[in-house]
Amino acid sequence: MSYNILLRPTLFVAAMVLFALASAATEPKAERSDLTWSAATGLGYDSNAFQAPSVPYYDYYAGKLLALPPASTPLVTPQRKSGFFVPYEIKAELAKIRDRDSRLLGSAAADGSLYLGGLSNANEYNIRLQGGIENVMAREGKSEDTLYAGALFGKHRQVYVDHDSGTSKSTTISGTDISGRYNYMRFGVEAKYKHRTGGFAYGFIGQYILNDYEDPIIVSQQDHNYYRLGADASIKVAKPTRLELSFDHSARDYSNRHALDAQGNYSSVNNPLLNYKYNSFGATLRNRMSEGWLLYLDYDRNTRTDNFAGYGDYKLNRYGARLLYAQGALKTRLAFHHWTRDYPNAFAFDVVGQPAKTYSGNLLKLKAELEQTKNTSLWTELVYKAQSTTDLRYDYIRNQIMAGMSWAY
């Protein structure tokens, strides 16, 4: 099973690359096709493969499901598991120039992690395919205004695990296997407009996506439609500085999953189908400090409402910075972000009487890449993630360190 998880996305991407090569070879000389691809892999160490909680805790949610009195609430002692894994990423992009103002675009990508030494439940992979037509609306030097319309496909696989032990998830009462609950395929269409001529750059995007999950009947299902409308803008503040702004409005409309009531109870009879609405705002200040140094300062705010009792509403704030350095064959990237997510109406463990549900976390990433030849590079990356929450089932610290090689053609 482990090797299949790595093999299947690789075959998908390889098939796309071969198809692109064959298509390019048979096209009339009046057209031109540009194909690029890249790949990266290596070896990594994960200190907490299943995001096990940091401390023992009383599982009030399990006690609620079993109707246990507070004195009988089970105490859980998490088992943190560490080990090695193989990260991988494969990408291919095709641009077929039909004429001066029209081109066909296609891309395929697969990425994931293959865990070793009995940690296969931590395996995960993603596949993304996209393709469509892009038309040039206007030109100014090397800048273009473009309109793109196309389709997309995605597939995601992971094992739904018990974070405390790393074992496949099953329901508390019946013991039914629900480890495939978060596997899904997505199909959709999208349109993008980019205005990049003149001094003021901006763009718009619209998406409609169907998310089809492998739903076990025994629990609430995850199938939903996703809608998104967004806009972005880039404003030159000074010669070395730009301000980038974005706004998105999106919705997830569930077809079989119902909302929670004001007490956090789920009911497929009394509660309406769940519909989440999101509003997201982002701002980034980009400053070129010198020829080799580039600094980004980031702020994001996201709000969610469930359009019923508001139990799942939250407000998320994220702050951080990214520092990039490039000199000769060396490229480095340091990023740090802190975030908070507060639920004004929900309780920890989804149990009335527990503290309000709040989350906060820190994410630190450091990556260095050293070019070996025109097409190959060595890389190493460190990732530190810590999450603190009043719901102790999801309070954890995780470290990953990786090193490997990448290819680009």
Number of C-alpha atoms within 10 A of each C-alpha: 8 14 8 9 19 21 11 14 23 19 12 16 22 17 13 20 21 11 12 21 15 11 12 19 12 8 13 9 9 8 13 16 19 13 17 13 17 16 18 19 20 17 18 21 19 19 17 21 24 24 30 23 26 22 13 14 16 17 16 23 17 16 17 16 10 12 11 13 10 11 7 11 18 15 11 14 15 19 18 19 17 18 16 20 23 19 22 21 20 22 23 22 21 22 20 21 17 16 11 9 13 17 21 17 20 21 22 25 24 25 21 22 21 22 23 16 9 9 19 20 21 21 22 20 20 19 23 20 21 18 21 17 18 21 18 16 14 13 15 10 7 7 12 17 19 19 19 20 18 18 18 20 18 19 19 18 19 20 20 21 20 18 22 20 17 23 17 16 19 18 12 10 9 8 9 14 14 20 20 19 23 20 19 19 19 19 16 18 17 20 18 17 20 20 19 20 16 12 8 11 16 18 18 18 18 18 19 19 20 18 21 18 19 17 18 16 10 12 12 15 19 22 22 21 19 19 18 17 17 18 18 18 18 20 15 15 12 9 8 12 17 17 17 18 18 18 18 18 17 19 20 20 20 19 14 15 21 21 25 24 17 15 15 19 13 15 15 13 8 11 16 16 20 19 19 20 17 18 18 17 18 17 19 20 19 21 19 15 11 10 9 12 14 18 21 18 18 18 18 18 18 18 17 19 18 21 16 19 16 20 22 22 20 20 17 17 18 18 17 18 17 18 16 17 16 15 10 8 12 15 16 18 17 17 18 17 18 17 18 18 19 18 19 15 16 24 21 21 23 20 19 15 10 14 14 20 20 19 19 18 18 18 16 17 17 17 18 18 20 17 17 13 10 10 11 17 18 18 21 18 18 17 16 16 16 17 21 18 19 17 22 18 25 18 19 21 18 21 17 20 18 20 19 18 19 21 17 15 11
